[in-house]
Amino acid sequence: MRTLVYAVIFVAGGLSLASAAIPNAERGNRPTDLIAADLNIPEEVFVQCFADVQPAKDKNPSGERQRMNKALLLPCLQAENPEITNRMLDQVMDRYRPEGPMNH
């Protein structure tokens, strides 16, 4: 019985750690591999850069939130690929947004 209790604690703890380790980009069901490929950067870089972005829960961010997120995301991505422009980033993100393109 003691072994079973430890196994349950181990599995439950592992699941909690696993969900905490999943970046925001993946939790939002964004195809990080495709976005990264379109931006010509490694997927790990996109996931790392996107980690601090705060997507709106209702999928409709205010203009202010869009600007705050872009101020975090764009310079981080440009450090890996200086050819990424604001317009390019918008086009790529819109391509993979399940809700359809945003108003920029």
Disulfide bonds with the S-S distance in Angstrom:
Cys49-Cys76 2.02
